[in-house]
Amino acid sequence: MNKQIKRGSLEMAGAMFISGTIGWFVLMSGQAVLDVVFWRCAIGAPVLLLICALMGYLNPKRLGWKKFLWAVISGVAIVGNWLLLFAAYSRASIGIATAVYNTQPFMLVGLGALLLGERITLDKILWLSLAFVGMLAITQQHGETPAYGAGNYLVGIGLALGAAFLYAVAAIVVKKLSGTPPYLIALIQVCTGILLLAPFAQVAALADQPPVAWLTLLTLGIVHTGFMYILLYGAIQKLPTAITGALSFIYPIVAILVDWIAFGHNLQWMQWLGVAAILLAAAAMQQGWGLRRAAPVC
């Protein structure tokens, strides 16, 4: 393994580990979901602005008005994605919500076929079917309600699916931003979030919150947004797609472990089967596993 691949692998693993802990920080902040997302954007924006400035990405020539508007649209989708996913944690649990959220590759395939005319192979249909079976297994057995649970398990599943769909929408939109520095796209996305959520965020209320609320929100903004983007995009630039896809499954595994260690939330056997089916199907999609000759069906 050459040094670039090794470094990229460490960066990707670090980014996915950080992502897997985000649910814990969201819940421990004790804040409303909308306020958490607002502060994630507001605190993460200066970090990304500094990165863009240091790397010389703030030159207006790098981004025309058309690409800027597409970046704003992707920001709306990403912010909506965060809102739905964070809201799913307290309903379906961190582990289950994260596992369901990993259906996003299938959402992306569907949108690609619908909007970009990309072909869907038999292999992809088979893996999609396996993921669907996994979804059914998860929804059929609720298991124990986590200590932080707000109830509405099926609502939580729906929110996680909605978050996955919005992530896929953002990914489709970002395809139109080829050649644009990813850190700059991320900066526009969080700035979009600030503008969207500022009228509704309870900014003044945070002054009366305990120090743990400040610490968790600062961590979400600096570590889970700024630092995580540095690791993630650095890894993507260094690694082949296959390795990037394989390492991305550290994220749901860490989330499930955090849910168990921090909150003592155990999955039931059918939920474990459902999670395994979804993750296996998503891994197969990203790695291109399947029949030797895949025939396009549409």
TADAKA-V827185 format. One record per residue. N is the residue number from 1. SS is DSSP state (helix for helix, strand for strand, loop for the rest). PHI is phi in whole degrees, -180 to 180 (none if undefined). D_LAST is the distance of its C-alpha to the last C-alpha in Angstrom with 1 decimal. Layout:
BEGIN
N & SS & PHI & D_LAST
N & SS & PHI & D_LAST
END
This chain:
BEGIN
1 & loop & none & 38.9
2 & loop & -73 & 39.9
3 & helix & -63 & 41.4
4 & helix & -66 & 38.5
5 & helix & -65 & 36.0
6 & helix & -63 & 38.7
7 & helix & -66 & 39.4
8 & helix & -62 & 35.8
9 & helix & -65 & 35.3
10 & helix & -65 & 38.3
11 & helix & -65 & 37.2
12 & helix & -66 & 33.8
13 & helix & -62 & 35.5
14 & helix & -63 & 38.0
15 & helix & -64 & 35.4
16 & helix & -72 & 33.6
17 & helix & -65 & 36.9
18 & helix & -61 & 38.0
19 & helix & -60 & 34.8
20 & helix & -67 & 35.4
21 & loop & -95 & 38.8
22 & helix & -63 & 37.8
23 & helix & -60 & 37.8
24 & helix & -61 & 41.4
25 & helix & -68 & 42.6
26 & helix & -60 & 40.8
27 & helix & -72 & 42.6
28 & helix & -71 & 45.9
29 & helix & -65 & 46.2
30 & loop & 71 & 46.9
31 & loop & -100 & 45.5
32 & loop & -62 & 43.2
33 & helix & -55 & 39.5
34 & helix & -61 & 39.6
35 & helix & -67 & 42.8
36 & helix & -62 & 41.4
37 & helix & -66 & 38.4
38 & helix & -59 & 40.8
39 & helix & -69 & 43.1
40 & helix & -60 & 40.4
41 & helix & -69 & 39.5
42 & helix & -66 & 43.1
43 & helix & -83 & 44.3
44 & helix & -72 & 41.3
45 & helix & -59 & 41.5
46 & helix & -61 & 44.9
47 & helix & -65 & 43.7
48 & helix & -69 & 40.6
49 & helix & -63 & 42.8
50 & helix & -63 & 45.3
51 & helix & -61 & 42.6
52 & helix & -63 & 41.3
53 & helix & -66 & 44.9
54 & helix & -65 & 45.8
55 & loop & -94 & 42.8
56 & loop & 73 & 43.4
57 & loop & -92 & 40.2
58 & loop & -88 & 42.0
59 & loop & -67 & 42.4
60 & helix & -57 & 41.0
61 & helix & -69 & 39.8
62 & helix & -75 & 37.1
63 & loop & -144 & 35.3
64 & loop & -79 & 35.0
65 & helix & -63 & 34.8
66 & helix & -65 & 31.1
67 & helix & -68 & 30.3
68 & helix & -61 & 32.9
69 & helix & -65 & 31.2
70 & helix & -64 & 27.8
71 & helix & -65 & 29.8
72 & helix & -65 & 31.5
73 & helix & -62 & 28.3
74 & helix & -63 & 27.1
75 & helix & -65 & 30.5
76 & helix & -61 & 30.2
77 & helix & -66 & 27.0
78 & helix & -66 & 28.8
79 & helix & -65 & 31.9
80 & helix & -62 & 30.2
81 & helix & -61 & 28.5
82 & helix & -63 & 32.0
83 & helix & -59 & 33.5
84 & helix & -69 & 31.0
85 & helix & -65 & 31.1
86 & helix & -65 & 34.9
87 & helix & -69 & 35.3
88 & helix & -71 & 33.2
89 & helix & -56 & 35.7
90 & helix & -80 & 38.6
91 & helix & -108 & 36.6
92 & helix & -96 & 34.3
93 & loop & 93 & 36.3
94 & helix & -61 & 35.6
95 & helix & -63 & 34.0
96 & helix & -66 & 31.7
97 & helix & -59 & 30.6
98 & helix & -68 & 29.9
99 & helix & -64 & 27.9
100 & helix & -64 & 25.7
101 & helix & -60 & 25.5
102 & loop & -78 & 23.8
103 & loop & -81 & 20.6
104 & helix & -56 & 20.0
105 & helix & -60 & 17.7
106 & helix & -74 & 15.1
107 & helix & -61 & 15.9
108 & helix & -65 & 15.4
109 & helix & -62 & 11.9
110 & helix & -62 & 11.0
111 & helix & -67 & 13.1
112 & helix & -63 & 11.8
113 & helix & -69 & 8.2
114 & helix & -74 & 10.2
115 & helix & -101 & 13.1
116 & helix & -111 & 12.5
117 & loop & 72 & 9.1
118 & loop & -74 & 8.6
119 & loop & -82 & 5.7
120 & loop & -105 & 5.8
121 & strand & -89 & 7.5
122 & helix & -60 & 9.3
123 & helix & -56 & 12.3
124 & helix & -65 & 11.3
125 & helix & -65 & 10.6
126 & helix & -64 & 14.0
127 & helix & -69 & 15.8
128 & helix & -62 & 14.6
129 & helix & -64 & 16.0
130 & helix & -64 & 19.2
131 & helix & -62 & 19.7
132 & helix & -65 & 19.4
133 & helix & -62 & 22.1
134 & helix & -61 & 24.1
135 & helix & -62 & 24.0
136 & helix & -62 & 25.3
137 & helix & -62 & 28.0
138 & helix & -67 & 29.2
139 & helix & -75 & 29.4
140 & helix & -79 & 31.2
141 & loop & -126 & 34.0
142 & loop & -73 & 35.5
143 & loop & 75 & 38.2
144 & loop & -78 & 41.3
145 & loop & -78 & 41.4
146 & loop & -63 & 42.0
147 & loop & -59 & 45.4
148 & loop & -93 & 44.0
149 & loop & -65 & 41.7
150 & loop & -106 & 41.6
151 & loop & 81 & 40.0
152 & loop & 59 & 36.9
153 & helix & -56 & 34.8
154 & helix & -67 & 31.7
155 & helix & -63 & 32.1
156 & helix & -62 & 32.1
157 & helix & -61 & 28.8
158 & helix & -63 & 27.4
159 & helix & -65 & 29.0
160 & helix & -65 & 27.5
161 & helix & -64 & 24.0
162 & helix & -63 & 24.7
163 & helix & -63 & 26.1
164 & helix & -63 & 23.0
165 & helix & -63 & 20.9
166 & helix & -67 & 23.5
167 & helix & -63 & 23.5
168 & helix & -64 & 19.8
169 & helix & -60 & 20.5
170 & helix & -61 & 23.4
171 & helix & -64 & 21.5
172 & helix & -64 & 19.0
173 & helix & -65 & 22.2
174 & helix & -63 & 24.0
175 & helix & -59 & 21.5
176 & helix & -81 & 23.3
177 & helix & -111 & 26.5
178 & loop & -58 & 26.2
179 & loop & 91 & 29.7
180 & loop & -88 & 31.3
181 & loop & -56 & 33.4
182 & helix & -60 & 31.8
183 & helix & -63 & 35.3
184 & helix & -68 & 35.5
185 & helix & -61 & 32.2
186 & helix & -62 & 33.5
187 & helix & -61 & 36.9
188 & helix & -65 & 35.3
189 & helix & -63 & 33.3
190 & helix & -72 & 36.4
191 & helix & -66 & 38.5
192 & helix & -61 & 36.0
193 & helix & -62 & 36.5
194 & helix & -60 & 40.3
195 & helix & -66 & 40.2
196 & helix & -69 & 37.9
197 & helix & -98 & 39.9
198 & loop & -54 & 43.4
199 & loop & -65 & 44.4
200 & loop & -111 & 43.5
201 & loop & -73 & 44.6
202 & loop & -91 & 48.0
203 & loop & -65 & 49.3
204 & helix & -66 & 53.0
205 & helix & -66 & 52.5
206 & helix & -67 & 51.7
207 & helix & -61 & 55.3
208 & helix & -94 & 56.5
209 & loop & -85 & 54.1
210 & loop & -67 & 55.3
211 & helix & -56 & 54.8
212 & helix & -62 & 51.9
213 & helix & -66 & 49.8
214 & helix & -62 & 50.5
215 & helix & -64 & 49.9
216 & helix & -67 & 46.5
217 & helix & -69 & 45.4
218 & helix & -62 & 46.7
219 & helix & -65 & 44.9
220 & helix & -61 & 41.6
221 & helix & -77 & 42.1
222 & helix & -82 & 43.6
223 & helix & -84 & 42.1
224 & helix & -77 & 38.8
225 & helix & -115 & 37.9
226 & helix & -62 & 39.9
227 & helix & -66 & 40.6
228 & helix & -63 & 37.2
229 & helix & -63 & 35.4
230 & helix & -60 & 37.8
231 & helix & -65 & 36.9
232 & helix & -62 & 33.1
233 & helix & -71 & 32.7
234 & helix & -63 & 35.3
235 & helix & -68 & 33.4
236 & helix & -59 & 30.0
237 & helix & -72 & 31.8
238 & helix & -102 & 33.3
239 & loop & -105 & 30.8
240 & loop & -64 & 27.8
241 & helix & -59 & 24.6
242 & helix & -61 & 24.8
243 & helix & -70 & 28.3
244 & helix & -59 & 27.6
245 & helix & -64 & 24.8
246 & helix & -65 & 27.2
247 & helix & -71 & 30.1
248 & loop & -65 & 28.3
249 & loop & -82 & 28.7
250 & helix & -65 & 32.4
251 & helix & -57 & 31.8
252 & helix & -67 & 31.0
253 & helix & -65 & 33.5
254 & helix & -64 & 36.2
255 & helix & -61 & 35.4
256 & helix & -65 & 35.8
257 & helix & -66 & 39.0
258 & helix & -61 & 40.4
259 & helix & -60 & 39.8
260 & helix & -76 & 41.8
261 & helix & -71 & 44.5
262 & helix & -79 & 45.2
263 & helix & -122 & 44.8
264 & loop & 66 & 45.0
265 & loop & -89 & 41.7
266 & loop & -103 & 40.5
267 & loop & -82 & 37.2
268 & loop & -81 & 37.3
269 & helix & -60 & 35.9
270 & helix & -70 & 32.8
271 & helix & -66 & 32.1
272 & helix & -60 & 32.5
273 & helix & -63 & 30.0
274 & helix & -64 & 27.5
275 & helix & -61 & 28.2
276 & helix & -61 & 27.8
277 & helix & -65 & 24.5
278 & helix & -65 & 23.1
279 & helix & -67 & 24.7
280 & helix & -64 & 23.6
281 & helix & -64 & 19.9
282 & helix & -66 & 20.2
283 & helix & -63 & 22.2
284 & helix & -63 & 19.7
285 & helix & -63 & 17.0
286 & helix & -72 & 19.5
287 & helix & -91 & 20.9
288 & loop & 76 & 17.8
289 & loop & -74 & 19.1
290 & loop & 149 & 17.4
291 & loop & -64 & 16.9
292 & loop & -64 & 18.3
293 & loop & -122 & 15.4
294 & loop & -94 & 12.0
295 & loop & -96 & 9.3
296 & strand & -66 & 5.8
297 & loop & -112 & 3.8
298 & loop & -163 & 0.0
END
